[in-house]
Amino acid sequence: MNNLIGIIGAMDIEIEGILASMTDVSSQKISQVTFYKGKISDKSVVVAKCGIGKVFAAMCAQAMILNYNPSVIINTGVAGTLIKQLGILDVAVAKSVVQHDMDTSAIGDPVGLISGINVVDIFTDDCVVNALKAACDKLNYRHQEGTIASGDKFISDNLDKERIKNTFGAIACEMEGAAIGQVCYVNGIKFGVLRAISDGEGAEMDYSTFAPLAAKHSIEIIKKFIEIY
């Protein structure tokens, strides 16, 4: 059985600390994405920066699956909170992922329905979720499990936030996790999504201030996850 753990982040700040912890590293470039294979805590890992947005995320996940056949893929990085209980530098662990900008409701579908697989929520793997939460606990990071929403828009408008929260029951929003989740779903690959909160009420200003620190937290959690998974 292949026990390779795949890690995908959208930006350099979301993976650079992981890359710095790897040994026995080799790399190859596929479709303009560089994949780094090596070891962390004696576990085999493959790590990639996909780029921002759902298309780049999906391309990266599919290339990783076809070329490395990981047993699990974790999408890590930062996100904006949608609920007051989840503050800046807290952590959201996805129980499920949704695409908040997927909308064929004009022809009678539920908002968010992904045609072809005919689901709204794509559920993460329970064992992965439990290991991610255990990693948060070991590092004393406050965390909450729930739905994380993805879409090709940086969400800063309060009306958008309320719509996404009320429509999907989402606790956080970002731009890649649900696309990676869809690719994993159709390929039968276990997956998880972890997001450290970088922005809240003052989305743009918060993001500029806190994204690097939030990304550092998510990296620390991923490294701990690799140890215990």
BADO-440782 format. One record per residue (C-alpha): residue number from 1; y, z, x; residue in three letters. Coordinates in nm, 3 decimals. Each point is the difference from the previous one (the first is absolute). Layout:
<site><nr>NUM</nr><c2>Y</c2><c3>Z</c3><c1>X</c1><rest>ALA</rest></site>
...
! end
This chain:
<site><nr>1</nr><c2>0.000</c2><c3>0.000</c3><c1>0.000</c1><rest>MET</rest></site>
<site><nr>2</nr><c2>0.350</c2><c3>-0.087</c3><c1>0.125</c1><rest>ASN</rest></site>
<site><nr>3</nr><c2>0.205</c2><c3>0.321</c3><c1>0.017</c1><rest>ASN</rest></site>
<site><nr>4</nr><c2>0.320</c2><c3>-0.170</c3><c1>0.111</c1><rest>LEU</rest></site>
<site><nr>5</nr><c2>0.317</c2><c3>0.146</c3><c1>-0.154</c1><rest>ILE</rest></site>
<site><nr>6</nr><c2>0.278</c2><c3>-0.247</c3><c1>-0.076</c1><rest>GLY</rest></site>
<site><nr>7</nr><c2>0.363</c2><c3>0.118</c3><c1>0.005</c1><rest>ILE</rest></site>
<site><nr>8</nr><c2>0.287</c2><c3>-0.214</c3><c1>-0.131</c1><rest>ILE</rest></site>
<site><nr>9</nr><c2>0.372</c2><c3>0.079</c3><c1>0.010</c1><rest>GLY</rest></site>
<site><nr>10</nr><c2>0.290</c2><c3>-0.227</c3><c1>-0.090</c1><rest>ALA</rest></site>
<site><nr>11</nr><c2>0.237</c2><c3>0.088</c3><c1>0.286</c1><rest>MET</rest></site>
<site><nr>12</nr><c2>-0.016</c2><c3>0.092</c3><c1>0.367</c1><rest>ASP</rest></site>
<site><nr>13</nr><c2>0.106</c2><c3>0.360</c3><c1>-0.073</c1><rest>ILE</rest></site>
<site><nr>14</nr><c2>-0.302</c2><c3>0.035</c3><c1>-0.229</c1><rest>GLU</rest></site>
<site><nr>15</nr><c2>-0.262</c2><c3>-0.087</c3><c1>0.261</c1><rest>ILE</rest></site>
<site><nr>16</nr><c2>0.149</c2><c3>0.049</c3><c1>0.348</c1><rest>GLU</rest></site>
<site><nr>17</nr><c2>-0.115</c2><c3>0.363</c3><c1>0.027</c1><rest>GLY</rest></site>
<site><nr>18</nr><c2>-0.351</c2><c3>-0.104</c3><c1>-0.100</c1><rest>ILE</rest></site>
<site><nr>19</nr><c2>-0.007</c2><c3>-0.275</c3><c1>0.262</c1><rest>LEU</rest></site>
<site><nr>20</nr><c2>0.117</c2><c3>0.249</c3><c1>0.264</c1><rest>ALA</rest></site>
<site><nr>21</nr><c2>-0.303</c2><c3>0.220</c3><c1>-0.076</c1><rest>SER</rest></site>
<site><nr>22</nr><c2>-0.258</c2><c3>-0.277</c3><c1>0.036</c1><rest>MET</rest></site>
<site><nr>23</nr><c2>-0.230</c2><c3>-0.056</c3><c1>0.296</c1><rest>THR</rest></site>
<site><nr>24</nr><c2>-0.216</c2><c3>-0.299</c3><c1>0.100</c1><rest>ASP</rest></site>
<site><nr>25</nr><c2>0.247</c2><c3>-0.229</c3><c1>-0.174</c1><rest>VAL</rest></site>
<site><nr>26</nr><c2>-0.047</c2><c3>-0.373</c3><c1>-0.046</c1><rest>SER</rest></site>
<site><nr>27</nr><c2>0.214</c2><c3>-0.227</c3><c1>-0.215</c1><rest>SER</rest></site>
<site><nr>28</nr><c2>0.007</c2><c3>-0.338</c3><c1>-0.166</c1><rest>GLN</rest></site>
<site><nr>29</nr><c2>0.259</c2><c3>-0.184</c3><c1>-0.205</c1><rest>LYS</rest></site>
<site><nr>30</nr><c2>-0.097</c2><c3>-0.150</c3><c1>-0.335</c1><rest>ILE</rest></site>
<site><nr>31</nr><c2>0.253</c2><c3>-0.168</c3><c1>-0.231</c1><rest>SER</rest></site>
<site><nr>32</nr><c2>0.287</c2><c3>0.155</c3><c1>0.199</c1><rest>GLN</rest></site>
<site><nr>33</nr><c2>-0.144</c2><c3>0.352</c3><c1>-0.040</c1><rest>VAL</rest></site>
<site><nr>34</nr><c2>-0.124</c2><c3>0.183</c3><c1>0.311</c1><rest>THR</rest></site>
<site><nr>35</nr><c2>-0.311</c2><c3>0.209</c3><c1>-0.057</c1><rest>PHE</rest></site>
<site><nr>36</nr><c2>-0.071</c2><c3>0.282</c3><c1>0.246</c1><rest>TYR</rest></site>
<site><nr>37</nr><c2>-0.357</c2><c3>0.127</c3><c1>0.024</c1><rest>LYS</rest></site>
<site><nr>38</nr><c2>-0.089</c2><c3>0.318</c3><c1>0.188</c1><rest>GLY</rest></site>
<site><nr>39</nr><c2>-0.091</c2><c3>0.366</c3><c1>-0.041</c1><rest>LYS</rest></site>
<site><nr>40</nr><c2>0.170</c2><c3>0.317</c3><c1>-0.121</c1><rest>ILE</rest></site>
<site><nr>41</nr><c2>-0.195</c2><c3>0.329</c3><c1>0.017</c1><rest>SER</rest></site>
<site><nr>42</nr><c2>-0.309</c2><c3>-0.204</c3><c1>0.091</c1><rest>ASP</rest></site>
<site><nr>43</nr><c2>0.029</c2><c3>-0.191</c3><c1>-0.328</c1><rest>LYS</rest></site>
<site><nr>44</nr><c2>0.031</c2><c3>-0.379</c3><c1>-0.003</c1><rest>SER</rest></site>
<site><nr>45</nr><c2>0.324</c2><c3>-0.122</c3><c1>-0.157</c1><rest>VAL</rest></site>
<site><nr>46</nr><c2>0.188</c2><c3>-0.323</c3><c1>-0.052</c1><rest>VAL</rest></site>
<site><nr>47</nr><c2>0.376</c2><c3>0.022</c3><c1>-0.055</c1><rest>VAL</rest></site>
<site><nr>48</nr><c2>0.255</c2><c3>-0.258</c3><c1>-0.111</c1><rest>ALA</rest></site>
<site><nr>49</nr><c2>0.364</c2><c3>-0.035</c3><c1>-0.105</c1><rest>LYS</rest></site>
<site><nr>50</nr><c2>-0.004</c2><c3>-0.228</c3><c1>-0.302</c1><rest>CYS</rest></site>
<site><nr>51</nr><c2>0.371</c2><c3>-0.047</c3><c1>-0.064</c1><rest>GLY</rest></site>
<site><nr>52</nr><c2>0.198</c2><c3>0.093</c3><c1>-0.310</c1><rest>ILE</rest></site>
<site><nr>53</nr><c2>-0.105</c2><c3>-0.106</c3><c1>-0.349</c1><rest>GLY</rest></site>
<site><nr>54</nr><c2>-0.312</c2><c3>-0.072</c3><c1>-0.201</c1><rest>LYS</rest></site>
<site><nr>55</nr><c2>-0.080</c2><c3>-0.346</c3><c1>0.137</c1><rest>VAL</rest></site>
<site><nr>56</nr><c2>0.005</c2><c3>0.109</c3><c1>0.366</c1><rest>PHE</rest></site>
<site><nr>57</nr><c2>-0.200</c2><c3>0.310</c3><c1>-0.093</c1><rest>ALA</rest></site>
<site><nr>58</nr><c2>-0.267</c2><c3>-0.202</c3><c1>-0.181</c1><rest>ALA</rest></site>
<site><nr>59</nr><c2>-0.025</c2><c3>-0.255</c3><c1>0.282</c1><rest>MET</rest></site>
<site><nr>60</nr><c2>-0.047</c2><c3>0.276</c3><c1>0.255</c1><rest>CYS</rest></site>
<site><nr>61</nr><c2>-0.262</c2><c3>0.185</c3><c1>-0.204</c1><rest>ALA</rest></site>
<site><nr>62</nr><c2>-0.204</c2><c3>-0.315</c3><c1>-0.062</c1><rest>GLN</rest></site>
<site><nr>63</nr><c2>0.015</c2><c3>-0.104</c3><c1>0.366</c1><rest>ALA</rest></site>
<site><nr>64</nr><c2>-0.107</c2><c3>0.350</c3><c1>0.105</c1><rest>MET</rest></site>
<site><nr>65</nr><c2>-0.296</c2><c3>-0.006</c3><c1>-0.238</c1><rest>ILE</rest></site>
<site><nr>66</nr><c2>-0.117</c2><c3>-0.348</c3><c1>0.100</c1><rest>LEU</rest></site>
<site><nr>67</nr><c2>0.035</c2><c3>0.054</c3><c1>0.374</c1><rest>ASN</rest></site>
<site><nr>68</nr><c2>-0.089</c2><c3>0.371</c3><c1>0.044</c1><rest>TYR</rest></site>
<site><nr>69</nr><c2>-0.194</c2><c3>0.106</c3><c1>-0.312</c1><rest>ASN</rest></site>
<site><nr>70</nr><c2>0.139</c2><c3>0.357</c3><c1>-0.014</c1><rest>PRO</rest></site>
<site><nr>71</nr><c2>-0.183</c2><c3>0.254</c3><c1>-0.213</c1><rest>SER</rest></site>
<site><nr>72</nr><c2>0.333</c2><c3>0.133</c3><c1>-0.129</c1><rest>VAL</rest></site>
<site><nr>73</nr><c2>0.366</c2><c3>-0.102</c3><c1>0.014</c1><rest>ILE</rest></site>
<site><nr>74</nr><c2>0.288</c2><c3>0.247</c3><c1>-0.010</c1><rest>ILE</rest></site>
<site><nr>75</nr><c2>0.351</c2><c3>-0.119</c3><c1>-0.075</c1><rest>ASN</rest></site>
<site><nr>76</nr><c2>0.253</c2><c3>0.240</c3><c1>0.149</c1><rest>THR</rest></site>
<site><nr>77</nr><c2>0.376</c2><c3>0.026</c3><c1>0.019</c1><rest>GLY</rest></site>
<site><nr>78</nr><c2>0.303</c2><c3>0.115</c3><c1>-0.197</c1><rest>VAL</rest></site>
<site><nr>79</nr><c2>0.103</c2><c3>-0.018</c3><c1>-0.365</c1><rest>ALA</rest></site>
<site><nr>80</nr><c2>0.263</c2><c3>0.106</c3><c1>-0.249</c1><rest>GLY</rest></site>
<site><nr>81</nr><c2>-0.071</c2><c3>0.289</c3><c1>-0.235</c1><rest>THR</rest></site>
<site><nr>82</nr><c2>0.006</c2><c3>-0.043</c3><c1>-0.378</c1><rest>LEU</rest></site>
<site><nr>83</nr><c2>-0.043</c2><c3>0.367</c3><c1>-0.095</c1><rest>ILE</rest></site>
<site><nr>84</nr><c2>0.196</c2><c3>0.316</c3><c1>0.076</c1><rest>LYS</rest></site>
<site><nr>85</nr><c2>-0.316</c2><c3>0.182</c3><c1>0.114</c1><rest>GLN</rest></site>
<site><nr>86</nr><c2>-0.037</c2><c3>-0.237</c3><c1>0.296</c1><rest>LEU</rest></site>
<site><nr>87</nr><c2>0.286</c2><c3>0.043</c3><c1>0.245</c1><rest>GLY</rest></site>
<site><nr>88</nr><c2>0.104</c2><c3>-0.170</c3><c1>0.320</c1><rest>ILE</rest></site>
<site><nr>89</nr><c2>-0.266</c2><c3>0.043</c3><c1>0.274</c1><rest>LEU</rest></site>
<site><nr>90</nr><c2>-0.259</c2><c3>0.107</c3><c1>-0.257</c1><rest>ASP</rest></site>
<site><nr>91</nr><c2>-0.308</c2><c3>-0.222</c3><c1>-0.024</c1><rest>VAL</rest></site>
<site><nr>92</nr><c2>-0.137</c2><c3>-0.216</c3><c1>-0.283</c1><rest>ALA</rest></site>
<site><nr>93</nr><c2>-0.374</c2><c3>-0.071</c3><c1>0.003</c1><rest>VAL</rest></site>
<site><nr>94</nr><c2>-0.103</c2><c3>-0.281</c3><c1>-0.233</c1><rest>ALA</rest></site>
<site><nr>95</nr><c2>-0.258</c2><c3>0.070</c3><c1>-0.267</c1><rest>LYS</rest></site>
<site><nr>96</nr><c2>0.071</c2><c3>-0.353</c3><c1>-0.118</c1><rest>SER</rest></site>
<site><nr>97</nr><c2>0.239</c2><c3>-0.285</c3><c1>0.076</c1><rest>VAL</rest></site>
<site><nr>98</nr><c2>0.186</c2><c3>-0.233</c3><c1>-0.235</c1><rest>VAL</rest></site>
<site><nr>99</nr><c2>0.223</c2><c3>-0.305</c3><c1>0.037</c1><rest>GLN</rest></site>
<site><nr>100</nr><c2>0.318</c2><c3>0.087</c3><c1>-0.190</c1><rest>HIS</rest></site>
<site><nr>101</nr><c2>0.135</c2><c3>-0.356</c3><c1>0.022</c1><rest>ASP</rest></site>
<site><nr>102</nr><c2>-0.313</c2><c3>-0.164</c3><c1>-0.146</c1><rest>MET</rest></site>
<site><nr>103</nr><c2>0.091</c2><c3>-0.087</c3><c1>-0.359</c1><rest>ASP</rest></site>
<site><nr>104</nr><c2>-0.171</c2><c3>-0.243</c3><c1>-0.236</c1><rest>THR</rest></site>
<site><nr>105</nr><c2>0.088</c2><c3>0.210</c3><c1>-0.304</c1><rest>SER</rest></site>
<site><nr>106</nr><c2>0.169</c2><c3>-0.304</c3><c1>-0.162</c1><rest>ALA</rest></site>
<site><nr>107</nr><c2>-0.349</c2><c3>-0.134</c3><c1>-0.076</c1><rest>ILE</rest></site>
<site><nr>108</nr><c2>-0.131</c2><c3>0.332</c3><c1>-0.126</c1><rest>GLY</rest></site>
<site><nr>109</nr><c2>-0.127</c2><c3>0.168</c3><c1>0.318</c1><rest>ASP</rest></site>
<site><nr>110</nr><c2>0.082</c2><c3>0.358</c3><c1>0.100</c1><rest>PRO</rest></site>
<site><nr>111</nr><c2>0.279</c2><c3>0.021</c3><c1>0.256</c1><rest>VAL</rest></site>
<site><nr>112</nr><c2>-0.158</c2><c3>0.012</c3><c1>0.346</c1><rest>GLY</rest></site>
<site><nr>113</nr><c2>-0.327</c2><c3>-0.170</c3><c1>-0.098</c1><rest>LEU</rest></site>
<site><nr>114</nr><c2>-0.144</c2><c3>-0.198</c3><c1>0.291</c1><rest>ILE</rest></site>
<site><nr>115</nr><c2>-0.151</c2><c3>-0.314</c3><c1>-0.149</c1><rest>SER</rest></site>
<site><nr>116</nr><c2>-0.343</c2><c3>-0.091</c3><c1>0.130</c1><rest>GLY</rest></site>
<site><nr>117</nr><c2>-0.114</c2><c3>0.356</c3><c1>0.056</c1><rest>ILE</rest></site>
<site><nr>118</nr><c2>0.169</c2><c3>0.115</c3><c1>-0.324</c1><rest>ASN</rest></site>
<site><nr>119</nr><c2>0.105</c2><c3>0.346</c3><c1>0.111</c1><rest>VAL</rest></site>
<site><nr>120</nr><c2>0.334</c2><c3>0.177</c3><c1>0.035</c1><rest>VAL</rest></site>
<site><nr>121</nr><c2>-0.102</c2><c3>0.297</c3><c1>0.213</c1><rest>ASP</rest></site>
<site><nr>122</nr><c2>-0.214</c2><c3>-0.060</c3><c1>0.308</c1><rest>ILE</rest></site>
<site><nr>123</nr><c2>-0.160</c2><c3>0.329</c3><c1>0.099</c1><rest>PHE</rest></site>
<site><nr>124</nr><c2>-0.033</c2><c3>0.122</c3><c1>0.356</c1><rest>THR</rest></site>
<site><nr>125</nr><c2>-0.321</c2><c3>0.147</c3><c1>0.141</c1><rest>ASP</rest></site>
<site><nr>126</nr><c2>-0.053</c2><c3>0.370</c3><c1>-0.082</c1><rest>ASP</rest></site>
<site><nr>127</nr><c2>-0.141</c2><c3>0.088</c3><c1>0.343</c1><rest>CYS</rest></site>
<site><nr>128</nr><c2>0.295</c2><c3>-0.168</c3><c1>0.171</c1><rest>VAL</rest></site>
<site><nr>129</nr><c2>0.247</c2><c3>0.181</c3><c1>-0.226</c1><rest>VAL</rest></site>
<site><nr>130</nr><c2>-0.163</c2><c3>0.336</c3><c1>0.071</c1><rest>ASN</rest></site>
<site><nr>131</nr><c2>0.007</c2><c3>-0.061</c3><c1>0.375</c1><rest>ALA</rest></site>
<site><nr>132</nr><c2>0.368</c2><c3>-0.101</c3><c1>-0.012</c1><rest>LEU</rest></site>
<site><nr>133</nr><c2>0.086</c2><c3>0.313</c3><c1>-0.197</c1><rest>LYS</rest></site>
<site><nr>134</nr><c2>-0.203</c2><c3>0.213</c3><c1>0.242</c1><rest>ALA</rest></site>
<site><nr>135</nr><c2>0.197</c2><c3>-0.154</c3><c1>0.289</c1><rest>ALA</rest></site>
<site><nr>136</nr><c2>0.326</c2><c3>0.091</c3><c1>-0.176</c1><rest>CYS</rest></site>
<site><nr>137</nr><c2>-0.124</c2><c3>0.356</c3><c1>-0.049</c1><rest>ASP</rest></site>
<site><nr>138</nr><c2>-0.094</c2><c3>0.039</c3><c1>0.365</c1><rest>LYS</rest></site>
<site><nr>139</nr><c2>0.351</c2><c3>-0.111</c3><c1>0.100</c1><rest>LEU</rest></site>
<site><nr>140</nr><c2>0.167</c2><c3>0.214</c3><c1>-0.270</c1><rest>ASN</rest></site>
<site><nr>141</nr><c2>0.165</c2><c3>-0.300</c3><c1>-0.167</c1><rest>TYR</rest></site>
<site><nr>142</nr><c2>0.077</c2><c3>0.029</c3><c1>-0.369</c1><rest>ARG</rest></site>
<site><nr>143</nr><c2>-0.176</c2><c3>-0.277</c3><c1>-0.189</c1><rest>HIS</rest></site>
<site><nr>144</nr><c2>-0.068</c2><c3>-0.127</c3><c1>-0.348</c1><rest>GLN</rest></site>
<site><nr>145</nr><c2>-0.267</c2><c3>-0.235</c3><c1>-0.131</c1><rest>GLU</rest></site>
<site><nr>146</nr><c2>0.090</c2><c3>-0.264</c3><c1>-0.255</c1><rest>GLY</rest></site>
<site><nr>147</nr><c2>0.080</c2><c3>-0.364</c3><c1>-0.067</c1><rest>THR</rest></site>
<site><nr>148</nr><c2>0.199</c2><c3>-0.192</c3><c1>0.260</c1><rest>ILE</rest></site>
<site><nr>149</nr><c2>0.180</c2><c3>-0.313</c3><c1>-0.121</c1><rest>ALA</rest></site>
<site><nr>150</nr><c2>0.065</c2><c3>-0.309</c3><c1>0.212</c1><rest>SER</rest></site>
<site><nr>151</nr><c2>0.232</c2><c3>-0.296</c3><c1>-0.047</c1><rest>GLY</rest></site>
<site><nr>152</nr><c2>0.210</c2><c3>-0.249</c3><c1>0.190</c1><rest>ASP</rest></site>
<site><nr>153</nr><c2>0.324</c2><c3>0.194</c3><c1>-0.040</c1><rest>LYS</rest></site>
<site><nr>154</nr><c2>0.150</c2><c3>0.303</c3><c1>0.173</c1><rest>PHE</rest></site>
<site><nr>155</nr><c2>0.046</c2><c3>0.232</c3><c1>-0.297</c1><rest>ILE</rest></site>
<site><nr>156</nr><c2>0.334</c2><c3>0.182</c3><c1>0.008</c1><rest>SER</rest></site>
<site><nr>157</nr><c2>0.129</c2><c3>-0.036</c3><c1>-0.358</c1><rest>ASP</rest></site>
<site><nr>158</nr><c2>-0.071</c2><c3>0.303</c3><c1>-0.219</c1><rest>ASN</rest></site>
<site><nr>159</nr><c2>-0.082</c2><c3>-0.219</c3><c1>-0.301</c1><rest>LEU</rest></site>
<site><nr>160</nr><c2>-0.267</c2><c3>-0.179</c3><c1>0.205</c1><rest>ASP</rest></site>
<site><nr>161</nr><c2>-0.139</c2><c3>0.334</c3><c1>0.113</c1><rest>LYS</rest></site>
<site><nr>162</nr><c2>-0.022</c2><c3>0.132</c3><c1>-0.356</c1><rest>GLU</rest></site>
<site><nr>163</nr><c2>-0.162</c2><c3>-0.322</c3><c1>-0.123</c1><rest>ARG</rest></site>
<site><nr>164</nr><c2>-0.269</c2><c3>0.011</c3><c1>0.268</c1><rest>ILE</rest></site>
<site><nr>165</nr><c2>-0.063</c2><c3>0.372</c3><c1>-0.046</c1><rest>LYS</rest></site>
<site><nr>166</nr><c2>-0.018</c2><c3>-0.023</c3><c1>-0.380</c1><rest>ASN</rest></site>
<site><nr>167</nr><c2>-0.204</c2><c3>-0.323</c3><c1>-0.016</c1><rest>THR</rest></site>
<site><nr>168</nr><c2>-0.262</c2><c3>0.089</c3><c1>0.259</c1><rest>PHE</rest></site>
<site><nr>169</nr><c2>0.024</c2><c3>0.378</c3><c1>0.048</c1><rest>GLY</rest></site>
<site><nr>170</nr><c2>0.076</c2><c3>-0.072</c3><c1>0.365</c1><rest>ALA</rest></site>
<site><nr>171</nr><c2>0.111</c2><c3>0.268</c3><c1>0.245</c1><rest>ILE</rest></site>
<site><nr>172</nr><c2>0.128</c2><c3>-0.230</c3><c1>0.278</c1><rest>ALA</rest></site>
<site><nr>173</nr><c2>0.083</c2><c3>-0.364</c3><c1>0.061</c1><rest>CYS</rest></site>
<site><nr>174</nr><c2>-0.021</c2><c3>-0.234</c3><c1>0.299</c1><rest>GLU</rest></site>
<site><nr>175</nr><c2>-0.072</c2><c3>-0.366</c3><c1>0.077</c1><rest>MET</rest></site>
<site><nr>176</nr><c2>-0.357</c2><c3>-0.046</c3><c1>0.132</c1><rest>GLU</rest></site>
<site><nr>177</nr><c2>-0.266</c2><c3>0.249</c3><c1>-0.115</c1><rest>GLY</rest></site>
<site><nr>178</nr><c2>-0.108</c2><c3>-0.163</c3><c1>-0.325</c1><rest>ALA</rest></site>
<site><nr>179</nr><c2>-0.033</c2><c3>-0.341</c3><c1>0.163</c1><rest>ALA</rest></site>
<site><nr>180</nr><c2>-0.230</c2><c3>0.147</c3><c1>0.263</c1><rest>ILE</rest></site>
<site><nr>181</nr><c2>-0.182</c2><c3>0.183</c3><c1>-0.277</c1><rest>GLY</rest></site>
<site><nr>182</nr><c2>-0.057</c2><c3>-0.325</c3><c1>-0.191</c1><rest>GLN</rest></site>
<site><nr>183</nr><c2>-0.142</c2><c3>-0.173</c3><c1>0.309</c1><rest>VAL</rest></site>
<site><nr>184</nr><c2>-0.232</c2><c3>0.295</c3><c1>0.067</c1><rest>CYS</rest></site>
<site><nr>185</nr><c2>-0.107</c2><c3>0.007</c3><c1>-0.366</c1><rest>TYR</rest></site>
<site><nr>186</nr><c2>-0.106</c2><c3>-0.365</c3><c1>-0.009</c1><rest>VAL</rest></site>
<site><nr>187</nr><c2>-0.178</c2><c3>0.036</c3><c1>0.336</c1><rest>ASN</rest></site>
<site><nr>188</nr><c2>-0.179</c2><c3>0.325</c3><c1>-0.087</c1><rest>GLY</rest></site>
<site><nr>189</nr><c2>0.169</c2><c3>0.199</c3><c1>0.280</c1><rest>ILE</rest></site>
<site><nr>190</nr><c2>0.088</c2><c3>0.368</c3><c1>-0.035</c1><rest>LYS</rest></site>
<site><nr>191</nr><c2>0.370</c2><c3>0.068</c3><c1>0.040</c1><rest>PHE</rest></site>
<site><nr>192</nr><c2>0.270</c2><c3>0.264</c3><c1>-0.010</c1><rest>GLY</rest></site>
<site><nr>193</nr><c2>0.380</c2><c3>0.001</c3><c1>-0.005</c1><rest>VAL</rest></site>
<site><nr>194</nr><c2>0.209</c2><c3>0.273</c3><c1>0.160</c1><rest>LEU</rest></site>
<site><nr>195</nr><c2>0.379</c2><c3>0.016</c3><c1>-0.014</c1><rest>ARG</rest></site>
<site><nr>196</nr><c2>0.243</c2><c3>0.250</c3><c1>0.151</c1><rest>ALA</rest></site>
<site><nr>197</nr><c2>0.315</c2><c3>0.016</c3><c1>-0.210</c1><rest>ILE</rest></site>
<site><nr>198</nr><c2>0.305</c2><c3>-0.149</c3><c1>0.171</c1><rest>SER</rest></site>
<site><nr>199</nr><c2>0.244</c2><c3>-0.032</c3><c1>-0.290</c1><rest>ASP</rest></site>
<site><nr>200</nr><c2>0.096</c2><c3>0.155</c3><c1>-0.330</c1><rest>GLY</rest></site>
<site><nr>201</nr><c2>0.322</c2><c3>0.006</c3><c1>-0.205</c1><rest>GLU</rest></site>
<site><nr>202</nr><c2>0.211</c2><c3>-0.161</c3><c1>0.273</c1><rest>GLY</rest></site>
<site><nr>203</nr><c2>-0.260</c2><c3>-0.263</c3><c1>0.080</c1><rest>ALA</rest></site>
<site><nr>204</nr><c2>0.176</c2><c3>-0.223</c3><c1>0.253</c1><rest>GLU</rest></site>
<site><nr>205</nr><c2>0.167</c2><c3>0.283</c3><c1>0.194</c1><rest>MET</rest></site>
<site><nr>206</nr><c2>-0.310</c2><c3>0.219</c3><c1>-0.012</c1><rest>ASP</rest></site>
<site><nr>207</nr><c2>-0.218</c2><c3>-0.283</c3><c1>0.129</c1><rest>TYR</rest></site>
<site><nr>208</nr><c2>0.223</c2><c3>-0.067</c3><c1>0.300</c1><rest>SER</rest></site>
<site><nr>209</nr><c2>0.005</c2><c3>0.370</c3><c1>0.085</c1><rest>THR</rest></site>
<site><nr>210</nr><c2>-0.355</c2><c3>0.109</c3><c1>-0.068</c1><rest>PHE</rest></site>
<site><nr>211</nr><c2>-0.230</c2><c3>-0.303</c3><c1>0.032</c1><rest>ALA</rest></site>
<site><nr>212</nr><c2>-0.080</c2><c3>0.055</c3><c1>0.371</c1><rest>PRO</rest></site>
<site><nr>213</nr><c2>-0.085</c2><c3>0.367</c3><c1>-0.055</c1><rest>LEU</rest></site>
<site><nr>214</nr><c2>-0.201</c2><c3>-0.074</c3><c1>-0.316</c1><rest>ALA</rest></site>
<site><nr>215</nr><c2>-0.190</c2><c3>-0.269</c3><c1>0.190</c1><rest>ALA</rest></site>
<site><nr>216</nr><c2>-0.076</c2><c3>0.250</c3><c1>0.274</c1><rest>LYS</rest></site>
<site><nr>217</nr><c2>-0.149</c2><c3>0.236</c3><c1>-0.260</c1><rest>HIS</rest></site>
<site><nr>218</nr><c2>-0.220</c2><c3>-0.276</c3><c1>-0.144</c1><rest>SER</rest></site>
<site><nr>219</nr><c2>-0.123</c2><c3>-0.088</c3><c1>0.350</c1><rest>ILE</rest></site>
<site><nr>220</nr><c2>-0.093</c2><c3>0.363</c3><c1>0.070</c1><rest>GLU</rest></site>
<site><nr>221</nr><c2>-0.193</c2><c3>0.015</c3><c1>-0.326</c1><rest>ILE</rest></site>
<site><nr>222</nr><c2>-0.186</c2><c3>-0.323</c3><c1>0.075</c1><rest>ILE</rest></site>
<site><nr>223</nr><c2>-0.103</c2><c3>0.126</c3><c1>0.344</c1><rest>LYS</rest></site>
<site><nr>224</nr><c2>-0.128</c2><c3>0.323</c3><c1>-0.156</c1><rest>LYS</rest></site>
<site><nr>225</nr><c2>-0.177</c2><c3>-0.200</c3><c1>-0.272</c1><rest>PHE</rest></site>
<site><nr>226</nr><c2>-0.181</c2><c3>-0.204</c3><c1>0.267</c1><rest>ILE</rest></site>
<site><nr>227</nr><c2>-0.121</c2><c3>0.324</c3><c1>0.162</c1><rest>GLU</rest></site>
<site><nr>228</nr><c2>-0.150</c2><c3>0.142</c3><c1>-0.318</c1><rest>ILE</rest></site>
<site><nr>229</nr><c2>-0.111</c2><c3>-0.309</c3><c1>-0.197</c1><rest>TYR</rest></site>
! end
